[in-house]
Structure formats: C-alpha cells, structure tokens
Amino acid sequence: MKHFDEAATRAPLDFRRLVPALREAFAAEAQVPPRHVHSIETAGADPGGKGTVLIMPAWSDAGFLGIKTINIFPGNSARGLPGLHATYVLYDARTGVPLAMMDGNEITARRTAAASALGASFLARQDARRLLVLGTGRIARMLPAAHASVRPIDEVWVWNHRTEGAEALAAQWRAEGWNARAAPNLEAAVREHADIVSCATLATAPLVRGEWLAPGSHLDLIGSFTPAMREADAQCFVGARTYVDTNEALQKSGDLLDAMAAGTLHAQDVQGTLAELCRGQRAGRADDEERTVFKAVGSALEDLTAATLVWKNAGPT
C-alpha cells in the first residue's frame, strides 16, 4: 500500500484542477452512503476533550473505493493543536485491495474549499471580486485561492473571534501576493466589503446576520456540519435562494434546521444540490441583485474525487 504524506497529497490538488474534477464527479454517478457519526467522550477527559468521529465511505464505477475517518475536537485550539485530524484509505473497488493511505486533513481541507468554489461558480455574481473569510483554520486559509479559480477575486478580508489570528492570516496572505486585510468589525465587513461571505468556522452560535447581507451577495456556509453547529442566523435565508451540497445538509446542518424551525426556510424552498447544478438540472444565480446561500456539510464523493486525483497523478508502484 502506497503512503502519501501531506506534501504528496497536496501536490496534485491545485484548485484549477480539483474544482473541475468535482464538477465532473457530481455530474456523474457514485455510491455515497450516509456518514457514520459518533460522539467521543472518554472517562476522565476535561470538558474540552469531547469530540466527534465521522466515517465517510464512497465508491464509483471508475473502480475506486475510499473511506475517510475524521476526528473533530474543537477544544484542541486551547492545546495548540488542530481541531481536525483525518486519514483516508483508497481501495480498488473491484477487489477491495488497499491501494493507498493519504493525508486526510489535506484532502478534507482542499476538497471543502474546492466545493465552496464550485458552489460559487454557479451562485456568486460573475463580477464578484471581494471575498470575506470567517475563520483562520486550515480550510479558511485556502479559500482565496479556491475562489480565485472561479471568480476575479482581488480583495480579501478575514475576520476571526481572535483579532490577532485574523491579523496574522492577513499578513500571511499579503506575503503570498493577496490584497488582504483583517476585518476588526464583522458587521461592517459583511455590509461593506463582501461580494462573497465564506464561513469556515466551528461556531455553535450564529456569526452572520441576515440584515447585514447586501443584495447580490453570496453567503457560503461550509464550516458547520452537525445540528449543534451554526454560522448564520435564521434571517440569512429570508429572501435568498438557498442551495445545498447534498440533501444530507437538511438533516445535519444547524443553520438549516434553525431556519426551518423559525419558518424562514422550508425544505421545499431549497433550490437544488451541487449534483443538480452540475448536471444542469437546476439553474444557479438568476440575476445580479438576488441573494444566494450555499450550505455544505461535506460529501464523501468529494474526498473520493480528490483521492483519485492524487492516485492517478502518482500512479501505482
């Protein structure tokens, strides 16, 4: 079984390659069973030691089977550790033979950012150039490059609950050539500096409020993935056209569940999934004035697509 470390996993996953690959994958057929979700709390652990384990399988007619195990421990930030750790195993779908172990963190982050950009390719205005990122984690750091692969992004803002984190990430982006600044005030940043608002946090209380969002803006919600997590209040969905990555989002997203409980969104109001957009079965943005919302909880199909790119780029040993 071949082993791909972080660098080897990252190398083939440039967003200008990965985003089109995801579009092709969502347009095709694949088997993606519901994820297994388990809460983890070990005896004697401190309150920050609680976590969630996801097990996400997928396979396709292309002949590959993949299983990702992902551990999310939000309390790790207090320990100076990443909140997410994942591994990915790729198999031959015809024989079950293990082919490769890959860095699941890199696959998760890059496919999540790529799916965010794929959604924006249908839903953000064609001239969207100002991106506001909420969060400073691994996924958030990739969002400018991901969105710039589908829209003419030339101004990037970042907000974080810790101002010093936002300042540090903005400085890093400037060193990489981005026109980037930290946003000290979230409301002002949403109102004044955002064609695309992309939330990549592990928040459990709403951060973005619907009253702040401007006509023509696109709200991208990719951080929360359980009913207990949320990044946007229920008013964000009023008057907006809402799309999801998969229908699983209607059961797993705290953002959507809150909005449905408040009556600001009904399941039948969801305009479509990424698969329907990619197949041309549903239309994306209709005009430059409407607001759009994209809610993603992640799909094992995205992981399989990224892992297949890594494998095909290296070839078997």
N, C-alpha and C positions, 0 to 999 in steps of 0.2 A: 504494500500500500504506500503510495507516494505521500509525502508530507509537504504542505505549502505553509510557510510561516507568514507573518504579517506582510512583509515586503513582497513576497512571491504571490500572495493572494491579491494584493493591491495592484500589482503591475498591469494586468490586462483589463482592469476595470475603470478605465477612463470614461467619463460621463458621456462623451460623444459616441462611444461605442456601447455603453451599458444602457442608456436611455432607449435607443432604437431597439436593442435586444429585448428589453422589457415590453416595448410596444408590440413586437412580433409575438412574444410569448403570451401576452394577454389576448391577442387576437386569435391564437391557436387553441388547441385543446390540451388539457392536462388534468391529472387527478390530484386534487388538493383536499385531503380530509380535514375536518375541524382540528384545530390545535388542541393539545392536552395542556391544561393549566393547573398548576399545583402551588399552593401556598406553603412556604417553608418557615418553620419557627422551631429551632432546636432548643432543647432543655438548657436553661441557664443562660441563654443568649440575652444580651441587652436589648432594649426596645428598638435600637437601630439595626438589629440583626435579622429582622424579618425580611423575607424575600419571596420572589415568585419565580417558578421554573416553567418555561414553555417548551413543549416538544412539538416540532413542526415538520411533518413529512410531506413529500410531493414526488410525483413521478410523471413521466411523459412518454409519448410514442417515440421520442428521439433516442430512447434507450437508457435514460439516466434516472436514478432514484436517489433522493437526498433526504437526510434527516438532520435538522438543526436542534441542538439543545441550547437554550439561552437562559441564563440566570440573571435576574434583576434584583439588586439590593440597593434601594435608594439611600439607605443610611451609610453607604460606603464613602460618600463625599466627606463625612466627618472624620473618616480614617485616612483620607488622602488617596482613596482607591476609586477606580472607575465604578460606576453603578451597574454596569452591564458586562457580563462575560459570556462568550458563546463559542461553541465548537460546531463544525459542520463536517459530516461524513458523506461522501459521494460514492454511490454503488452502481454497478452495472444492473440495470433494471430487468434484464433478461435472465441473469444468473444469480443475482444477489451478491456477487463478488465485490468486496470493498475495493474501491479504486484510490481514494484519497481522503486524507484528513486536512481540512483547511481552517484558516483563522476565521472563526465565526463572527468575531467582533467586526472585522474589516468587511466581511460580506454583508452583515446586518446594516452597518452604517452606510455603506456605499449604495446598497440596493434601496434603502429607505430614502436617502437623498435623491436617488435617481427616480424613484416612484413619485416623489414630491414634484420633481421637474416634469415628469411625464404628465401628471395631472395639470400642471401649469401650462403645458404646451397646448392643452385643449381649452383651459379655463381662464388664464390670465390674458389681459389685453396684449395685442401684438406689439404695442409700443411700451410695455411695462419695463421700466428701467431702474426703479428704486425698490430695493429689497430690504425689508426689516426682518431680522432674525431674532427670535426669542430663545435664549439658551446659549450655553457656551461649551456644551459637551461634544463628543466625537461626531455626532450626526450634524449638529449645528455648524460645526467648523467647515463642513463640506458643502453647505447649501449655496454659497455664492457660485462656486464652480459648477454645481449641478444646474442651477437656474440659468446661468450664463450660457449653457449649452442649448437652451431653447428660447431665451429672451435676451434682449440687448441690455443686460444689467451693467450699469456704470456707476451706481451709487449704492453703498451697502451700509446699513445701520445695524447695531446689535444692542439688545437690552438683556440684562440679567439682574436677578434679585440682589446679587453682589456686584456693586458698581465696578470694583477693581477687576472682576472677572471679565466684564464687558470691555473695559479699557485695555486689558491685556490681549483679548482676542482681536479687537480693532487694530491694535498695534501690529499683531502678527499678520493680519490680512494686508495692512499697508505695506509691510515688508515683502509680501508676495505680489504686490502690484495693484491691489484693490483700492479704490477710493472709499475708505471705510472709516466710520466714526462710531463711538459709543453713544447710546441714547440715554441721557440721565432720567428722562421722564417718559414713561411708556405711553401715556395717553397722547402727549404731544407728538411722539414719534409715529404713532398709528395715524393720527389725524393729518399730520403734515409731511411725513417722509416715506409713505409706503404705497406703492402700487401693488406689491405682494407682501403680505404679512405671513411669515412662516414660523410656526411654533414647534420647537423641538425640545420640550422640557418633560420632566416627570411630575408636573404640578398636579395637586389634588384639589385645588380651588381655582376658579376661572381667573385668567390673566387679562384677556382681551374682552372688551365690552362692545356690544353691537352698536351703541350710539357713537362710538369713535370711528367706525369704518366709513370711508368715503365712497360715494358712487363710483363704480368702475373698478373697485379694488377686488383683490382675490385673497381670501383667507385660507391658509394652508395649515391644517392641523395634523401633525404627524408624530407628536410625542406620546400622547396618552393612548393606552391600549387595553385598559380594564375599566369596568364600571365605576371604580373608585377614583379614577384619574380624570382630570378635565383641564382644558386650557382656554376655553371660550364660554361666555355666559349664554343663556338661552336666547337673548335678544340678537345675537350674531346671526341667527338663522331667519329672522324676520325680514321678508322682502328679498331674500337671497335665493339663488338657485344652488342647491346642495347636491354634491356628488360624493360617492364613497369609493374606496379601492375595491372592496368586496362587500357582499351583503352581510358578512360576519360583523361588520362595523356596527350594524343596527343592534346587535346583542352585546357587543364588547365595549363600545365607546361611551364613557361617561358624559362626554359632550352631547352626543346624540340622545342618550337616554334622558338627560336633564331637559333638553329642549322638547322631547316628546312628552315628558311628564308635565311641562309647563304649557304645552299646547302651541308652542311656536314652530314646531315641526311635526309632521306626520309621516309615517313610514312611506306612504304612497306618494309623498311630495318629493322624495329623493329622485333626482333626475336620471341617475344612471350610475353604473360601475365603470371601473377602468376597462374591463373587458368589453363592455358595450361601446364605450368611446373608441377603443382601438379597432373594433370591428365595424365602426361606422353605423352602429345600430341606434345610437343616441347622439344628438348634437351637443356640442360644447357651448362656449360663450356665444350669445346671440348678437350683442352689441357692446359698445364701449362704456355704456352707462350702468349696466346691471352689475350687481354684486354677486360673486360666486364664492362658494365654500367647498373645499375638498377635505374630507375626513378619511384618514388612513389608519388602520390598525396593524398593517403588515400582512403579507401573504407568503406562504412557503413557496409559491410559484416564483416569487422574486428571488428568493435565496437559491432555488434550483437554477434559475437562469444565470445568475452571477457565477455560481459554482461551475456550471457547464462552460461558461466563457473562460474561466481560469483553467479548467482541464484541457479544453481544446487548444488554448494558447500554448500550453506546455507540452501536451502530448504524453502518452503513456511511456513509462520507462521500459 
